[in-house]
Amino acid sequence: MEKPIQDGMPEPDNVPQDLRISTQEVDGNYAKFEVTSEEEILIILRGLLRNGTRVTAYLNDSLDFLMTSLLAIDAESNKLTLALDSSKHLNRRAQLCSKLICISSQGKIKLQFELDGVDLVKFGEGTAFQGDIPASIIRLQRRDYYRLMVPKGSPLKCIIPVLQPDGRTVHHEANIVNISGRGLTMDVPHEGVELELDQEFPNCRIDLPGGEHIDTTLQIRSIYFSNLSGGRAVKRSGCQFLKMPTPVQKQLLRYILKVESERLAGKI
């Protein structure tokens, strides 16, 4: 699953894209942002409860989500209670899910946590969802997660040079799914490229619209399969840019801002 993240964390009740960070990325690029202290987790959750902050809860690995908010937290029983969505259909589906990936925010801080399923329980005069308090929460500032979902109508390609046993260099083309100033997610080429975690690929080229290109070194940070909406699984890799010069970073940022401006203007 992909996690295109908008700059400035949009309100969860107006979600334009899939906002999730995958388990593989949590273990890789985002591990340092993971909060595991029980006290800190409770402080964060109580803040969401106190402010009545909306929460977007994705159903398993699908693109479907429901809107909810925290209703109660019981640290003694290790349970939290969530409001039902207005959709009865989504509520029924949520009860059958093995996990809910929850996205919310506090100020300009993005939050993500995972629930191992929920049960329908009585709450007040009605019903609500109840699940275990999460064992960890990812907490990101906007500068740590700004990523652009590459428009389908204007795809980006990454050319990866791979050294062969006979000394030749073969160039393989990969579709870029999303990109930021720190790295990218790409579809792994079907043949010719064997990826390993922490492996580095120098002299990669990203072709930008208008004939521009960026040269960079990619380091493999995660490898995983993503289920697309049609049910097809694709192999993807999260990559980090290494030692990207400041002028190149600015060039990439100009591209990202241009595409975001066009998207907001409804041009793409």
Secondary structure, 3 states (H helix, E strand, C coil): CCCCCCCCCCCHHHCCCCCCCCHHHHHCCCHHHEECCHHHHHHHHHHHHHHCCEEEEEECCCCCEEEEEEEEEECCCCEEEECCCCCHHHHHHHHHCCCEEEEEEECCEEEEEEECCCEEEEECCEEEEEEECCCCEEEEEHHHHCCEECCCCCCEEEEEEEECCCCCEEEEEEEEEEECCCEEEEECCCCCCCCCCCCEEEEEEEECHHHCEEEEEEEEEEEEEEECCCCCEEEEEEEEEECCCHHHHHHHHHHHHHHHHHHHCCCC
